């Protein structure tokens, strides 16, 4: 969504630019809304006087327990309605109140759509705007000019025929997906690999930026979501539109049972336990507390709200975007008009566009962002350095999952942030039109050899394969992925450890992760181009996982209980840790540096 928004907006501001989209899948059905959606999650309704950008910033900041970039969130909020109006013009069926002319609300920030073709409609606009769309091309690495401080392009390969691509560019916008399958999914056997956030979202938004040396932020804020069990069907429309209640097995409200305990540990300066709506992570926490107390399952009482008048709405919610949930109902003989359905927190995900904020540290808009805050002058400690949504690397812009500290922009907000980044990228390349970046041929040759090394290694060692994937000195992507998911689940607060960790567990997990990282470089193999694709997805996941663990180790508190708990620091600590945690990775030395940046409240 962010990438399509970027292409459309870039063409508006630069009629003669060469705009190239590199898409790992096919742009018509790629990304988190590939299957469709039943609602647009971010719409203020300013023309109907429903909300203001200030209202949205307050909501987002409360939901993220007080730590967000007000400037970035406000910037999305003031532009997002225009994006939704574009979708309306392009033919997306948005529910409308015939009397008022306003859109039909699911909740305060969401509007209902018939969105099974949502991505295809939006992608059409991007394809008309782009000079070229290269489907089935995975970008594996960003290119820097010889100075190491400016982006020069990217490299990748066609996942079907292996063609090697070199992109030389005056500006690059990273709008790839966040990270699923970093943690062990709950689904097994015939449901193996089934997740809520798309399986093909391999953390490339982070892996590309981390390896290039961009400053990252809030990578510790990976999150979990309450979803219908096994099918991962979203719960938003059921709670907000249909007003379905979620209870424990005894019919009790989980949050009310634990409000006093939650208030004692996590209220903070923002009064989060008493906020309306309750922050997402605290709702998840209450469900976990009930499950651990032995009062599960957690139920969504569909049978209380699916009257004959709205039964179609309930089924359509899933058929628009999560067909597998409707299949689970059918396969398990669940009649949602007669019985409730189980709700369960998902495995953790890394993403920057939903109810969390992983991603790159980016420059904010000059008219809002603080020009200077206390601390070092370098970009990794400041809010603004000239070009909106530019990372700490010159010419490298970020949007959607790739932009950190800017949550709650799925999906219209991601498209909007893509537009914001593109407008700035066009200004950047026009300002620097007389000084294009130089390409380091040695760097390109080195990366080309590295990209295809897993296939070369397989060909060289295939004679030693005992059977299938049993071989000395070889590791297939599936084996590496299993190692990654196991260690992240057990040591870095996955569902198997009740989303709980501590310094000793994290340190041991990091040790095991570094062994995996080393083994990847020595032993990863690929038999064909599909396996090569999976191998590079695994690499991006490994880099993302390392950032997550290092950030979790650095933050000495529990800021987002429900997403994860530090058992050695079990409470929220506003006095010391209401800050951003930032990091930078040096790919040549393998060293990481981490530090904090103050939260500046622009909206109170």
N, C-alpha and C positions, 0 to 999 in steps of 0.2 A: 504493500500500500504506500509506503513512504517513497519507494522508487518510482512508482507510477506518478505520484504527485510531483516528484522532482522533475521528471521528464516533461510533464505538461507545463509546469511553470517556467522551466528553462526556455522552452520554445517561445513563450509569450514575451520574454525579455530579450531574447537573442534570436532573431530570425535567421541569421546566417551561421549559427554555431553548428558544429558537428556534435550531435547528442547520441551517444551509444549506450544502450542498455545491455548488460551481460546478465543473463538469467539462468540459474542452474537448472530450473525446470522449464515450464512453458508459461509465459507471462499471463495467459488467459486463465490458468488455474493454478497459480503458485501462491505461496505464502499462507498466512494464518486464516485468510478468508476464502481459501481455495474452494471449499465445499459450500460456502455461502454463510449467511448470518440471518438471524431473525430480528435483529435490532442494530441500530447505530448507537454506539456507546457514549459518544461525546457530541452533544449538541446543546447549546445554551438557550436558544430561542429568544435572542435579543429583540427581534422584530416584533415578537408578541409580548415583550417585557416580562419574560419568565425568569431570566437569570442575568447576572452580570459577570464579567471576567473575574472581578474581585470575589464573588461568591464561589466561583469554581476553584480559585486558588486556595481559599479557606478550606473547602471540602477536600481537595487533594492533599493539602498539608496535614490535615487531621488524619486522613486515611493512612498516610505514611509516617505517622507518629512524629510529626514535626520536622522532618528532614527532607526538604525538596528545594529546588532552585525556583524561587518565586518568579524570577524574570523569565525563565524558559516556559513555565506553566502558563503564566499570564499571556505570553506571546502566542502560544497555541490557542488559548481561550478566545482571544480577541479576533482571531481569523477563522476559527473552525466552522462557524455558521455559514460562511460564504462557500466553504468546501461542500457542505451538505446540500446547499442550494444548487451547486454545480451537479452533484449526483442526481438531484431531482430533474434538472434540465436534460441530463443525459439518458433519462428513462428508468432510473431505479424506482420501483414502486414503494413510495413512502406513505404510510397511513396518514390520512388527513382528516381533521375534524371539519365536517362540511359546514357547520354553523360559524366557526371562528376562522377557518382557513389555516389554523395552526396545525402542526404535526401532532399525532397521537402519542402520548407519553407512555413509556414503559415504567420509567422512574424519573427522578428529577433531571437526570442528565442524558437519558436514553430515549430514542424515538423508534417506533416499530416500523419494520420494513418487510416486504416479501423479497428476501435477499438471496435466493438460491443462485442467481446470476450476478451477484454483486461484483465479484472480482472481474468477470468477463466484461461487464459494462465499463468499469473504471479502466481496465487494461486497454480497451479500444481507444480511449482518449490518449493514453500514453503512446500507443503504437502510431497514432497519427502525428504525434508531436515529435517522436524520435527520428533521427536520421536512419538508425538501424537498430533492430532488436535481435540480439544473438541468443536464441533459446538453446538450452542444453550446454551452456558454457559455464563451468565453475571457475570462479576467480579464487585462486589459492593464496596469492601473495600480492601485496602492494609494492610498487617500485618507488624508491626515493632518488632524488638527484644526488650527485656526489657529495653535497654538503651534509646530507642526512637530515635536513630540516624542512625539505619541501617535497611534496609528492610529485612523482613524474608519470605515474600510470599504474598499471597492474599487469599481472600475467595469470593465465589459466589454461584450461583445456576443454575440448568438446567431450562430453561424457559418453557419447555414442561412437565416435570414430577416432578420438584421441588427438585431433588437431590442436597444435599449440598456438596460443594467442598471446600477442604482446600489444597492450593498449598504451599508447603514449597520449598523455592528457595534460592540459593546463589546470584542470580542476577535477577532482574525483569526489563523488558522494557515495559513502557507504550506507546502504539501506538494506542490508541483508537481515536475516532472521536471528532471533535469540537462540537459546539453547534448551532443547529437550534431550532426553537420553543421556544426560550427564549423570543423572542419578538412576538407580534401578527402578524401573516402572513397577507398578503393582500388578499389571497384567502378565500372565504366564501362559505357556503352552499354546493352545489355539488362539489365544488373544495376545500372544507375545509381541511386544513392541507397541501395543496400543497405548497412546498417551492422549492427554488433553491438548497440549500445545503440539503442533505438527511434528511428526517424527523426523521429517527432513530438515527441520530447523536445528542446525548442527553447531550453533554458536559462532558461525562465521562472522557475524557482526562484531564479535569480540576478538576472535582469533586473528583476523586480519589486522585489526587496530593494535592489539597487544604486541604482535610480532614486529609491527612497523615502529613501535616505540611511542605511540600516542598515550597520553595520560588517561587512565581509566578512573571511574568513580563509582562508589557504592556497589561494588561487585559482591559484597557480602549480603546484600538485600535480596537474594534469591527467594522465591516464594512458592507457596502451595495454594491450591484453590479448592473449595468445597465443590464436588461434582457428583452427579449420579454415579453410583457404583458400577464398575465394569465398562460402561459405555462412555463415561466421561461427559455426559450431557450437561451443559451449563444450567445453572439454577436461577439466573437473573429474572427471566420472564415469569417464572413461577412465583417468586417471592414478591416482585415489584408490580407486575401487571395483574396476576391472578390472585395475589395475596395469600399464597399457600404458607402454612406454618411449618417450621422445622423443629422437631422435638427429639428427645431421647426415646428409648423403647417404652418408657412409662408415660409418655405424652407430656413431659415437662420441658419447659424452655431451658435449654442448656446454658445460655448466657445468664439468665436471671439466677440460676442456681449458683453461679460462681462470680457474680458481679462484685461482691465485696472483696473476694480474694484477688481478683484481677485489678480492682481499683487500688488496693494496697501496694501492689508491685509495679503497676504499669500506667497509673493515671498521669504521672508527669505534670508538667506545667500546662499542658494542653487539655487536661481533664478527659483523656481519651476514653476511659471506661464509661463515661457518661455522655459521650458525644453522640449526636444523631446526624447521619447514620453511624452505627458502631463500626470502627475500623475493621477492614477485612480480616486482618491477622488475628484480631481479638475474637471475632466470630469463629474462626478456625480453631483458636485455642480452646474456647468453651466446648466445642465438639470433642476435641482430643481429651479434655479433662473428663468428660462423661464416658468416653470409650475406655479410658484407663481405670475409671471407677467401676467398670463392669455394667454400665447401664446402656450399652449399645444394643442393637444398631441405632444410628441416627436416621430418622425418617423425614422425608418430605411428604406432607399429607396431601397428595394429589387428589385423593378421593373426596376431600372436603371442598374442592374448588372446581372440579371438572363437571360442571352441570351440563345438560344437553346444549345450552346456548354457547358455551365456550369450549366444549370438548375438542372441536376442530382446531382452536387456537393452540391448545396444549400439544396436540400431535404435530401441528405445523411448525411449532417452535423447534422440534428436533428434525423434522423433514427438511427444514430450511438450512440446517447447518451441522447436525450431528445425527445422521441417519442411523448410525450404529446403535444409538440409544433406543430408537424405536424397535430395532431388531432384537435388542436385549429384552425389551418388554415382551415381544412376541415369543422369543425363544424360551423365556422363563415363565410363560403363562401369567404375566403380570397384567392385570386389567387396572389401569390407573384411575378409573372411575370407581373402583371398588376397594382398592387397597393402596397403602402408601408404598413409596420406593425408597431404597436405601441411599444415603448420602455418605460420602467418605472423602477426606482430604486427599488430594493427589500427591504424587511424588513431586519434589521441588523442580522448579524451572528457573533458568536465568533469562530475563527479558527486561526490556526497558520501556515497554509500551502499555502494559496493563497496570495491575495494582502493585507494581514495584518499579525499580529505577536503575537497573544495571546499565552500564554503557560508558561512552567516552565523555571526558570533561570537555565542554564546548563553550565557546564564546557566546554571550547573550546579546540581545538587541541593545544597540547603543543608547536608545532613548529611555530604557528602563534599567538596564544593568548598572550596578555600582561601578564607577570608573576605576576606583582603587579601594581595596580593603586592606586592613592590617595584615602584614605578612610580606614574604619575599615578592619581588617584582615579576618573577617568571610566570608564564601562563598557567602552570599547574596549580598556582595559588591565588589566581585572580578570576574575576567573573567576565571580563570583557577585554578583547584585544583586537577589535576592529571589524571583523566579519562574522555576522550572526551564524551560529551553528558550525563554525570552523573549529576543528579539533586543535590540539596544541601543535600540530604539524601544518605548515603553510600549504594552502590549496586543498586540504583534505577535510571534507565536510561530512557531517553525520546527521541521520534522521531516523525516526522510528525506534526500533529496538537498539540501534547503535548509539543513540544519544542518551546519556545518563542523567540522572537527577531530574528527569522530566517525565513523570508517570501519568497514567490515565489518559492516554491518547489513542487508544485502540477503538476503532480503526480509522475513523474520520480524522482524528487527531494526528495519526501517523502520516496520512496523506497530506495534511496541512503542514506538518513539520517538514515533509519532503519539499513542499512548495517554498517554505521559508528558506531552507538550505539552498535550494536551486537559485532563488533570487540573489542570495549572497554569493554563490559560486559564480554566477554570471558577472556580477560586479567585480569579483576578484580577478577573473580571467581578463576582463576588459582593462582593469587597472594594471595588469601585468602582461598585456598583449605584446609588448615589445621585448619581453624577456622570458620566453618559454623555457621550461625546465629541460635540462639536458639528461639524456638517457645513458645510463652506465651499462655498456654492452657486456662487460664482465659480470655484472650483477644478473643480467638477463640470462646469460649462458649458465651461470651457476644455478639459478633457480630452475631453469629448464631441465638440467640434469637431475636436480633434486626431485622435481615433480614426478618424473618417470622412473626414479630409482626403485620403487617397490616392484614394478614390473620387470625391471632388469634383474633384480635380486631373485625373483621367482624363476625366471628363465635360467639363471645361473645355478640355482640349487634344486630344481625340480627333480633331478635324478636321485636326490636323497630323501624324497617323500616316501614314508613307509606306507601310508594309506590315507586317502582323504586329505585332511589338514594336519596329520601327524607327521612332524618333520623336525629335525634338529635345526636350530638357528633360523627358524621362520616363525613369524607371528601374523596371523590373518586379522583383518579388522574386527571380525566378530569376537575373536579371543581378546583383543585389546579392549574392545568396548565392554565386554563382560568384566574384565579387571577394573576398568574405570568405574563402572556402575557399582560394583561390589564395594570398592574402597570408599567411594563417595557416600554410599548409603550407610556404611557401618561407622565411618569416622567423621563425616562432615554433615551430620544431622539429616539423614534421609528418613524415609518412613519406617524402615526396619529398626531404627534406633529411636523411634518416637520423636524424630526431629530434634534430638538433644545431643549436645556435644560439649567438650571442654578443651582446655589447652593441650592436655596430654593426648587426647584422641586426635585433635587436629594436627598436632605435630607428627604423630605416627602416620596419619593419613597423607600428610605432605611427603614424608619419607617414601612411602609406597608409591605415591604419584610420581615422584622424581625417578624411581626405578622404572616405572612404566614409560615415562618420557624418554629415558635413556634407551630402553629396549625398543621403543618405536623407531628411533633413529638407526638402530643396528639391524633390526629383524623384520620390520613390517614388509609384507609382500602383497602383491595384487596379481591375480591371474588374468584379469581382463579390465576394460576401462570402467565397468561398473564397480568392480572392487577397488579400483584406483580412486574413484569418486568417494567411496565409503572410507577409504584409508585417509584421505585428506579431510573428510568430515571429522574423523576421529581425532586428527591432529588439532583441529580448531576446538574440539571439545576438551582436549587435554589442556590446552592453553587457558581456556575459560575456567576449567576446574581449578587450575593452579591459582588463578586470580581470586576465585571464590574462597579457597582455603586461606590464602595469605591475608585477605581482607577480614575474614572471620576471626583469624588469630589476632589481628591488630585491634579490632573493636572489642574493648573489655566491658561489655554490658550485654543485656538482652533487650534490644530495641524493638524487635518484631516477634514477640512470642506468638506461637502458632505457625509462623514460618520457620523459626528455629529458636532454641533456647540454649544459652551458655549456662550449664549447670554450675560452673564456678563463678559466674557473674549473673545471677538469676533475675536481677531487677533492671528496670530502665534507669539510666543515670543521665538526667538532663544537665546536671552541673558540669560534667566532664565530657560527655559524648553526644551532645546535640550538635554534631559536626559532620561534615562529609569526610569520608576516608578515600583518599586518592592514591594512585600508584603509577609507576612507570617501570616497564620491563626493558632491559638491555639484551637484545637477542644474541649479541656477540659474546658477552660475558656470562649470560644466564642469570645476572643479578637483578633483584627487584629493590625498589625504594618505595616506601609508603609514608604518608603524612596526612594531616588533617587540615581542613579549610573551614572557617566559621560559616554558619548558616546566617544569611542576611535576610531579615524579615521585611519585605517591601509591602506586603499586605498583612494587616493585623485584624 
